[in-house]
């Protein structure tokens, strides 16, 4: 089975969500189904059908999280000596060579990626261009609007 890289924070968030689903949401849904059953005819009982649908979605999410955690390779970059090389889990500050615009991104697993929080997937074009490079290197990112050059100005393992 292929292992999928995941940060410590990402794995912890998935474990917390799993805990919530199993110990809070699942019992609440079971209670809603029991209450809907008491209302009578199940064929025309909208509350019952809605609760059963919610139960199916909850159980699917539980299976999904358990599967992700079983294949996760949790990588803690804080335990790796920082040698200036861009690796999975690193926070990288880059400078657009043409516009002098500075941006910082953390390279994370596919499931953790959230552009609003400046966390990009290790499989994104920018991350693929950055991984393996070092501080002060200039990288070319193939973007839909054309090639863009960035200079790596900071690499943090936090």
N, C-alpha and C positions, 0 to 999 in steps of 0.2 A: 504494500500500500504506500502510495506517495505521501511524503510528509509535506505539510504546508507551513511556511514560516509565519510566526505570529509573535507580537511583542508581549511582554509580561502584562502590560496594561490591557491589551486586547483580550488576552486569555482570562484575566480577572473579570473584565466586564461580561464576557460570555458566561463565566461561572455564576456571577451574580444574577444575570438574567435567567439562567437555568434554574437557580435556586428559587427565584421569584415565581417562575412559571409552575414549578413542581409543588411548591409549598403554599402559595397564596392564590394564584390564578386558577389552577386545576381544581382545588377544593371549592372555590367560589362558583366555577362553572358547573360542577357536580350538584351543588346546592340549587343553582338556577334550573337545572334540568329536573331535579326532584320536585321543585315548586311548580314548574310548568306541567309536569305529569299529573299533579293533583287537580289541575284545572279541567281535566276531562279529555274529550276526544282529541287524540294526538294527530289525526289526519289534518285537522283544520286549526291546529294550535300554533300560532305564529311564534309565541314565546319559546315553545319547545324546539321548533325548527331552528330558530336563531341561536338558542343555547347549544344545540347539537353542532351547528356550523362553527360556532366559536370554539367548541371543544375540539373539533377536527383541526382547526387552524392552530390551536394551542399545542396539540399533540404533534402536529407536523413541525412546528418550531422547536419543540423539545428534541425531536429526533434529529433535526438539522443541527442544532447546537451540539448535541452529544456526538454527532458525526464529525463536526469541525474540531471539537476538542480531542477526539480520539486520533485525528490525523495531524494535529498541531505539533510543530516543532517550536517550542517557546524559546525565544532568543532574548537574553538580557544583555543589552549592549553596555550597561554600566559595569559589567564584570570583565569587559574586554578593554585592554589598554588602547587609548586613543593614539593612533599613529598618523592621523590626518587623512586616512583612506576612507572613502565613502562606502559604508556597508549597510546591510539591512538594519533598521532601527535607528540609524544615525539621523541627526537633525542637520541639514545642510543649508547654508546661506549662500545664495548665488547672485551674481550681478549680471544683468543683461548688458552685453558689451555695446550694443547699439544705443540703448535708451538710458543707460545708467540706473535702471530700476533694480532695486534690491528685493529679494524674496527669500523666505525661509520655509523649508518643507521638512517634514519627518517622513522617512521612508518606512512604510508599514505593510502588513499583509493586505490582500484583496478585501477581506471582510471588514477591516479597520479603516480603510480609506475614507476620508471626509475632507473634501477640498476647503470647506468653510473653516475647518480647524487646522488647515495647512498640513494635512496628513495625506500623502499620496501613495498609491499602490506601487509595490515593488515592480509590478508588471506594466506600469504606465511608461509612455515614451520618455518622459523627463527622467524618471528613476532609472530606467534601463541605460540611459546615457550617462548617468552620474555614478552608478555602482561600479566600484573598482578604481575610480579615478581618485586623485589626491588633491589636497589643498593647493591652490594657485593654478590648477589645470584649467584649460579652456575646453569646454565640451560643445558639440554641435547637436542640437535637438531637432529632429525632423518633425516639424509641426505642420498642420494642414495649410497654414498660410505661408509656408516656406521654412527653410532652415533658420534657426535662431542660435546665436552663440552666447554661452554663459561662462563666466569665470567663477570657480569655486573659491569663495572668500572665507568660509568658516565651516568646520566640521566638528560637531559635538556629539558625544555619546552620553546622552542623559536619559 
